[in-house]
Amino acid sequence: MTQTFRPALDVDTLRQKYAEERARRLRPEGIAQYIEIAGEFAQFADDPWAEESFTREPITDEVDVGIIGAGFGGLLTGVRLRQLGVERITLIDRAADVGGTWYWNRYPGIACDVESYVYMPLLEELGYIPVERYAKGPEILAHCQRIARHYDLYRDACLQTDVHEIRWDSADSRWIIRTNRGDKIRARFVSMANGYQAKPKLPGILGIQSFRGHTFHTSRWDYAYTGGALENLADKRVGIIGTGATAVQCVPHLAAAARHLFVFQRTPSSVDVRANGPTDAQWVNT
């Protein structure tokens, strides 16, 4: 007879521990705790996936809806508008493709920690079944691109474009959207779907600007330096700051590739079973 041992669970103690760890993370200075990505730090926001020489002529247009952001929020807004018969829309995003956080983040081991069957939208409509229970980043990015192609959203997308101004013109009852590429787009409505992960955050650590080693943010992973399989790190001492979802996923790869890895941790992450696996074809057909 098999016996399963389960440790005693003290709910009150566990809640107290979580409250203590949460209190340690609270920072009254808010976003001021981070270093502004500008000036000598501007390179941390460079897009490693974009075509540097990309140019286009400025656009002057009038649309019903201007959508700021082309991640899942912007894509689904575009899809629902298409389904309602609204054709005059535009999606504006600083990235060179759709996908939002899944465009920017391509670090080793990237995956979603929410079940793919409920996280990835429009699966039934597009007839797509995720490969695994927890989809990896490349599969999710490909699904974003699939949505954009299926609903013809690329036709109305202004990519590699930053919005510099959104101003209400009360005389014409229109929003005026101006961008870094000289665009002037008039819109009846504006949908803000730009999210909060398009711009990296750097920790406010003294001396960070004088560090002589190679540095990059995980959301702009430098495969030119690390190598596609991280083979260039074999003789390197590597440090990673943070132990959130990103670190949980990429640290095992760094540990296997680097000569020595340092993980700088403020407060510990919870530990659990990954429990990933391929999608069961029999389950799909039931």
ChimeraX attribute file (.defattr): number of C-alpha atoms within 10 A of each C-alpha:
attribute: neighborCount
match mode: 1-to-1
recipient: residues
	/A:1	3
	/A:2	4
	/A:3	5
	/A:4	6
	/A:5	6
	/A:6	6
	/A:7	6
	/A:8	6
	/A:9	8
	/A:10	8
	/A:11	9
	/A:12	8
	/A:13	10
	/A:14	11
	/A:15	11
	/A:16	11
	/A:17	12
	/A:18	11
	/A:19	11
	/A:20	11
	/A:21	15
	/A:22	11
	/A:23	10
	/A:24	11
	/A:25	10
	/A:26	9
	/A:27	10
	/A:28	8
	/A:29	8
	/A:30	8
	/A:31	10
	/A:32	11
	/A:33	14
	/A:34	14
	/A:35	15
	/A:36	17
	/A:37	15
	/A:38	10
	/A:39	7
	/A:40	9
	/A:41	14
	/A:42	10
	/A:43	13
	/A:44	21
	/A:45	17
	/A:46	14
	/A:47	18
	/A:48	16
	/A:49	15
	/A:50	14
	/A:51	10
	/A:52	10
	/A:53	5
	/A:54	8
	/A:55	9
	/A:56	8
	/A:57	8
	/A:58	13
	/A:59	14
	/A:60	12
	/A:61	14
	/A:62	18
	/A:63	18
	/A:64	18
	/A:65	22
	/A:66	26
	/A:67	24
	/A:68	23
	/A:69	30
	/A:70	33
	/A:71	26
	/A:72	23
	/A:73	19
	/A:74	25
	/A:75	24
	/A:76	19
	/A:77	21
	/A:78	28
	/A:79	20
	/A:80	12
	/A:81	16
	/A:82	16
	/A:83	11
	/A:84	9
	/A:85	9
	/A:86	14
	/A:87	15
	/A:88	15
	/A:89	24
	/A:90	27
	/A:91	26
	/A:92	24
	/A:93	26
	/A:94	22
	/A:95	23
	/A:96	18
	/A:97	22
	/A:98	31
	/A:99	26
	/A:100	26
	/A:101	20
	/A:102	23
	/A:103	25
	/A:104	24
	/A:105	22
	/A:106	21
	/A:107	20
	/A:108	21
	/A:109	17
	/A:110	19
	/A:111	22
	/A:112	19
	/A:113	15
	/A:114	12
	/A:115	14
	/A:116	21
	/A:117	18
	/A:118	10
	/A:119	14
	/A:120	19
	/A:121	17
	/A:122	15
	/A:123	16
	/A:124	8
	/A:125	9
	/A:126	12
	/A:127	7
	/A:128	14
	/A:129	14
	/A:130	18
	/A:131	16
	/A:132	16
	/A:133	19
	/A:134	21
	/A:135	24
	/A:136	19
	/A:137	20
	/A:138	15
	/A:139	16
	/A:140	21
	/A:141	23
	/A:142	15
	/A:143	22
	/A:144	24
	/A:145	19
	/A:146	15
	/A:147	25
	/A:148	23
	/A:149	12
	/A:150	12
	/A:151	16
	/A:152	14
	/A:153	21
	/A:154	18
	/A:155	12
	/A:156	16
	/A:157	20
	/A:158	24
	/A:159	18
	/A:160	19
	/A:161	18
	/A:162	18
	/A:163	17
	/A:164	13
	/A:165	13
	/A:166	16
	/A:167	12
	/A:168	15
	/A:169	11
	/A:170	8
	/A:171	6
	/A:172	10
	/A:173	12
	/A:174	19
	/A:175	23
	/A:176	21
	/A:177	23
	/A:178	19
	/A:179	19
	/A:180	13
	/A:181	17
	/A:182	16
	/A:183	20
	/A:184	17
	/A:185	20
	/A:186	25
	/A:187	23
	/A:188	16
	/A:189	16
	/A:190	20
	/A:191	15
	/A:192	13
	/A:193	21
	/A:194	19
	/A:195	16
	/A:196	9
	/A:197	13
	/A:198	19
	/A:199	15
	/A:200	18
	/A:201	17
	/A:202	17
	/A:203	13
	/A:204	12
	/A:205	10
	/A:206	8
	/A:207	7
	/A:208	13
	/A:209	10
	/A:210	7
	/A:211	9
	/A:212	7
	/A:213	7
	/A:214	8
	/A:215	16
	/A:216	14
	/A:217	17
	/A:218	18
	/A:219	23
	/A:220	20
	/A:221	20
	/A:222	19
	/A:223	16
	/A:224	10
	/A:225	14
	/A:226	17
	/A:227	11
	/A:228	11
	/A:229	12
	/A:230	18
	/A:231	15
	/A:232	15
	/A:233	19
	/A:234	16
	/A:235	11
	/A:236	13
	/A:237	12
	/A:238	19
	/A:239	15
	/A:240	17
	/A:241	14
	/A:242	17
	/A:243	19
	/A:244	13
	/A:245	13
	/A:246	18
	/A:247	21
	/A:248	15
	/A:249	18
	/A:250	18
	/A:251	19
	/A:252	13
	/A:253	16
	/A:254	25
	/A:255	16
	/A:256	14
	/A:257	20
	/A:258	20
	/A:259	13
	/A:260	15
	/A:261	17
	/A:262	14
	/A:263	14
	/A:264	11
	/A:265	12
	/A:266	12
	/A:267	13
	/A:268	10
	/A:269	14
	/A:270	7
	/A:271	7
	/A:272	6
	/A:273	5
	/A:274	8
	/A:275	7
	/A:276	12
	/A:277	11
	/A:278	11
	/A:279	17
	/A:280	11
	/A:281	10
	/A:282	7
	/A:283	7
	/A:284	8
	/A:285	6
	/A:286	5
